Amino acid sequence: MKPIVFKQANTTLVRPSTMTPDECSPLPVFSDGQQTISCWGLSLKERITALFIGKVWMSVRYGGSQPPVWLQCAKTVFKQSGNGQ
């Protein structure tokens, strides 16, 4: 999977200095101070695998716990409003 730049993204997370560019790349995100949202694109192979396997795995590089997270398949997770979001 690869991160996707999306119109609501308002910042970019950078990799920790302890990781190489191969381990972690910049991540465009939307953040409102309470949640951070990123968007990911699947390759054709990943789409086919997800269709037949029906699983998506998530790893959070922290180790002590798992913070609250969610995954969703949708065109957008942002509600339409007058300000273009």
C-alpha positions in Angstrom: 0.0 0.0 0.0 1.1 3.5 -0.7 0.0 6.8 1.0 -2.2 9.0 -1.2 -2.2 12.8 -1.1 -5.9 13.9 -0.6 -7.4 17.4 -0.7 -8.2 17.6 3.0 -4.6 16.8 4.0 -3.2 19.7 6.0 0.2 18.5 7.1 2.8 15.8 6.4 4.2 13.5 9.0 7.9 12.9 8.5 9.9 9.7 9.4 11.6 9.4 12.7 15.4 10.0 12.6 15.9 6.4 13.7 14.3 5.0 10.5 15.6 4.9 7.0 13.6 6.2 3.9 13.0 2.6 2.9 11.4 1.9 6.3 9.2 5.0 6.5 8.2 7.6 4.0 6.5 11.0 4.4 2.8 10.6 5.1 0.2 13.3 4.1 -2.5 13.5 6.7 -5.5 15.6 7.9 -5.2 16.5 11.5 -7.6 18.5 13.7 -5.8 18.0 17.0 -8.1 15.1 18.0 -7.5 12.7 15.1 -5.2 12.1 12.3 -6.4 10.6 9.0 -4.3 9.2 6.2 -5.4 7.7 2.9 -3.8 4.6 1.3 -4.0 3.2 -2.2 -3.8 -0.5 -3.0 -2.0 -2.0 -6.0 -4.0 -4.2 -8.3 -2.4 -7.3 -6.6 -3.3 -6.0 -3.2 -6.9 -5.3 -4.3 -7.2 -8.9 -5.6 -5.7 -10.3 -2.5 -8.1 -8.3 -0.3 -11.0 -9.4 -2.4 -10.2 -13.1 -2.0 -8.6 -13.2 1.4 -10.9 -10.6 3.0 -8.3 -9.3 5.5 -6.3 -6.2 6.1 -3.6 -6.2 8.7 -2.5 -3.1 10.5 0.7 -2.5 12.5 1.4 0.5 14.7 5.1 1.0 15.4 4.9 1.7 19.1 5.0 -1.6 21.0 3.6 -0.6 24.4 0.0 -0.7 23.3 -2.4 0.0 20.4 -3.9 3.4 20.4 -7.5 3.7 19.2 -7.5 3.4 15.4 -10.0 2.6 12.6 -9.8 1.3 9.0 -12.6 1.9 6.5 -13.0 1.3 2.8 -14.8 4.3 1.3 -14.4 6.9 -1.4 -14.1 9.5 1.4 -14.5 9.7 5.2 -15.1 13.4 5.1 -18.7 14.8 5.2 -19.6 17.2 2.4 -20.1 20.7 3.6 -20.1 24.2 2.2 -16.3 24.6 2.8 -15.4 21.9 0.3 -14.7 19.1 2.8 
